[in-house]
Amino acid sequence: MAKDFNNPIVVDGYDEHIRKLIPSYEMIHLQVHALLKTYAPSNAKILVVGCGTGYELKYLAEQFPNWTFTAIDPAPNMIEKAQQYIADSGLLNQVQFLQGDTSILSSLSETFDVALAILVSHFVPTQQKGHFFKDIGNSLSKFGLCLSYELTQISNPQQLETLKILALKTGLSEKQAEVMANRIDQDFALISVDEMKHLYQQAGFSTIETFAQVLNYYGFIGLKS
C-alpha cells in the first residue's frame, strides 16, 4: 500500500523527512525558480499539483509577488496544513486552494501559464499517469509549460543500493534507509525516462527535455508549443 499522505503523522513530519529522503531537495526548488524566471510571463498564473505542506508555494509566492497560484492536493490534511502555512506567511491573497486530484481541473474556467508537479507523479499509479498529465496539459494555455521532478525506474539492485547510500548521507537513519529500499515498489509507481517523455507527448507537449538528474531522480520540462 502506498504511503498515506493524509495521515497526520506523515503530514506533521513531511517537511523534515523529505529533506533527508530527496537528494538536493533545496536545489530542486532553486532550479524550478530559475526556469520559471526564464519561461513564465511577468504576471503568470501557476498551477501547483500536489502542493503538500506549502513550502514550494510560500517560496514561489515570496519570489514572485505579482503571480497567482492555484494549489491542489488530494489529501485534506495536507491542504489544511498548507493553507495555514500560507496564511501565517501573509500570502493568501496570491493563492487559491482546491482539495482533489487533477480530475478537478476540468471544472475550472481559467487556464494556467505553468504547471508544477514536483515529486508527485511517481506516486500516481502507472495506469493513471496518462490521465494525470493529460489533465495538466488541458489546464494550460496554448503556450503553457509543465515542470515535474520524479524518481524514475530502478533497473537493477546496484541503483537501489546507490540511492540508499545517498539517502544515508542526506540524513536518513540506517533503519529509515532500509525501509525506503524495502518499500520502493509499494510507495512508488516508477517508470522509465523514455516512458515519462512519452506521457508528456501524449498529453500535448511538443517539446520535452530533462533539466536535472540526481541518480534516478529526473527533472522534466514540457512545452506545449
Rosetta blueprint (number, residue, H / E / L):
1 M L
2 A L
3 K L
4 D L
5 F L
6 N L
7 N L
8 P H
9 I H
10 V H
11 V H
12 D H
13 G H
14 Y H
15 D H
16 E H
17 H H
18 I H
19 R H
20 K H
21 L H
22 I L
23 P L
24 S L
25 Y H
26 E H
27 M H
28 I H
29 H H
30 L H
31 Q H
32 V H
33 H H
34 A H
35 L H
36 L H
37 K H
38 T H
39 Y H
40 A L
41 P L
42 S L
43 N L
44 A L
45 K E
46 I E
47 L E
48 V E
49 V E
50 G L
51 C L
52 G L
53 T L
54 G L
55 Y H
56 E H
57 L H
58 K H
59 Y H
60 L H
61 A H
62 E H
63 Q H
64 F L
65 P L
66 N L
67 W L
68 T E
69 F E
70 T E
71 A E
72 I E
73 D E
74 P L
75 A L
76 P H
77 N H
78 M H
79 I H
80 E H
81 K H
82 A H
83 Q H
84 Q H
85 Y H
86 I H
87 A H
88 D H
89 S L
90 G L
91 L L
92 L H
93 N H
94 Q H
95 V E
96 Q E
97 F E
98 L E
99 Q E
100 G L
101 D L
102 T H
103 S H
104 I H
105 L H
106 S H
107 S H
108 L L
109 S L
110 E L
111 T L
112 F E
113 D E
114 V E
115 A E
116 L E
117 A E
118 I E
119 L L
120 V L
121 S H
122 H H
123 F H
124 V L
125 P L
126 T H
127 Q H
128 Q H
129 K H
130 G H
131 H H
132 F H
133 F H
134 K H
135 D H
136 I H
137 G H
138 N H
139 S L
140 L E
141 S E
142 K E
143 F E
144 G E
145 L E
146 C E
147 L E
148 S E
149 Y E
150 E E
151 L E
152 T L
153 Q L
154 I L
155 S L
156 N L
157 P H
158 Q H
159 Q H
160 L H
161 E H
162 T H
163 L H
164 K H
165 I H
166 L H
167 A H
168 L H
169 K H
170 T L
171 G L
172 L L
173 S L
174 E H
175 K H
176 Q H
177 A H
178 E H
179 V H
180 M H
181 A H
182 N H
183 R L
184 I H
185 D H
186 Q H
187 D H
188 F L
189 A L
190 L L
191 I L
192 S L
193 V H
194 D H
195 E H
196 M H
197 K H
198 H H
199 L H
200 Y H
201 Q H
202 Q H
203 A L
204 G L
205 F L
206 S L
207 T E
208 I E
209 E E
210 T E
211 F E
212 A E
213 Q E
214 V E
215 L L
216 N L
217 Y E
218 Y E
219 G E
220 F E
221 I E
222 G E
223 L E
224 K L
225 S L
